[in-house]
Amino acid sequence: MTTASPMPDPQDLLPLTPAVFHILLALADGEKHGYAIMQEVDEATDGAVRMGPGTLYGSLDRMLKNALIEEAAQRADPTTDDKRRRYYRLSDFGRKLLSAETARLTQAVRRAKAKRILSPA
């Protein structure tokens, strides 16, 4: 009998790469297919973070293997959607990891403000 290996502590996986962070963030409010993830990242970062298909799909593959995301079983509307499209959603562990990374980045921003690198807004 095999037992599932326990999930690592999210802190042990930080910092995340920009691609992984932005993919997790894009999925935080619901399931999306790959192209929609690319579009949201581009829009949310005003084009500062651009992911080509190789980066996106390579990251998604690794994230699936590491249980950060899951492939959704059903499409929003299978009658109007492309059958080849795969939809992704955050796993519980992926959400915990995103939360840990966001807290880490928030603390870094606080330190930058305290050192007057950023203006206190």
Secondary structure, 3 states (H helix, E strand, C coil): CCCCCCCCCHHHHCCCCHHHHHHHHHHCCCCEEHHHHHHHHHHHCCCCCCCCHHHHHHHHHHHHHCCCEEECCCCCCCCCCCCCCCEEEECHHHHHHHHHHHHHHHHHHHHHHHCCCCCCC
